[in-house]
Amino acid sequence: MTTLSMSAAAPRCFAVGSRAQSGGTRKATTAGRTARVSRARGASLIARAAFTPAGAKIAGVGMAVPTQYLTNDDLSELVDTNDEWIRTRTGIGKRHVISGDESLTSLAAEASKKALAAAGVAAEDLDLILLSTSSPDDLFGSACTVQAAIGATGALAVDLTAACSGFVVGVVNGVHFIRGGEYKNVLVVGADVLSRYVDWRDRGTCILFGDGCGAMVLTSTPDPSDCCLLGFDMHSDGAGNHNLTAQFAYEAGTDTAGKSKPTAEGGDAPSSRGAFCNIGMNGQEVFKFAVKTVPDTVSKSLEKAGMTSEDIDFLVMHQANQRIIDTAAKRFGLGPEKVVSNIAKYGNTSAGSVPIAMAEAVEEGRIKKGDVVATAGFGAGLTWASAILRW
Ligand code: UT7
């Protein structure tokens, strides 16, 4: 199990900048040998690496979902299920599913444009786009096509895969790029179109997943102590990977190394081919994992922020199952007025669920400037992550 856990407010992030100010000598270790760097050479190296530390704030959020949706009654025509079971066991009423020209890129671009408009930031002023997704339109990622679609010509655009924890991990990353002083405007997008990988014959999974996307613009502020990320906590446990997967498999005609096999006619098959399998999930195990890890990780983030659950204005969790949300809310003594839930409308949109819920809560006038928002994601990997944000 690997664990990454620290407070964003800690001044240790800015050690390079403070050395530059002091202008003294320092030790550099290379391949186990320690060498003293001369004052003059050290100063020039440090000068190149020194960025002015900055604060970071949430400037705007936006969301987009596909036009078409499937109700529980629609699904009851595909598999042996019914509206009452799905609502009682999950809280889901419908889920949106891409169709026609819609794609992960088109949804992400729509949500991003809304977030940029809300932030008052021009696309060409973005320095970095982090696209959290497990279902890009292209094997090599979709961040660059989102960049092109919104006209963010000056931004580095990269994909980040951490399944349903992806958006929270993306925000923590985005804030740190800004805190380091190098980037001023960062767009973090959480997007998934898992309907592409759903087995519509499997009632254990097809009732859960929907497609959707949310986006957040983070911008720098001059005061390093002014940071929207008050505390965070992130984890992975690959030993539990088998509980939620959509694995790559080679198509018949190619061997497991992907090399073409001779055909019956004696020639080589044209090339190796394969595809990702449908989503396979051990629902009960993932449920148990979620109800344990979410309260644990949120507690750790609160502790690092120097806060208690009484300081939480809103809990915005990954929308996977209403019963998981209710369990966490109960653990922290939070009433429905402090819990954001839209799972009834969208189902589980994976990396999209947290930013969609945030964008809706802002649009409804619930989350406002100054509010303390506790957020958490969990899912495949296995991964889980939480953050305490000051809006
Ligand atoms: O972002 C990814 C994170 N994923 C999750 O968080 C998923 C976490 N897990 C869950 O949300 C729940 O485990 C499910 C919603 C997937 C399943 O709910 P459950 O309460 O754990 O149901 P179960 O698997 O224990 O099944 C209970 C019964 C079984 O019937 P029997 O054996 O008791 O006769 C199932 O066959 O419910 C049956 N069942 C269904 N019945 C009607 C399972 N799925 C359905 C269905 N409709 N769709």
Boltz pocket constraint, residues with backbone or C-beta under 6 A from the ligand:
constraints:
  - pocket:
      binder: B
      contacts: [[A, 80], [A, 81], [A, 82], [A, 85], [A, 86], [A, 89], [A, 90], [A, 164], [A, 203], [A, 204], [A, 207], [A, 282], [A, 283], [A, 284], [A, 286], [A, 287], [A, 290], [A, 320], [A, 321], [A, 324], [A, 348], [A, 350], [A, 378], [A, 379], [A, 380]]
      max_distance: 6.0
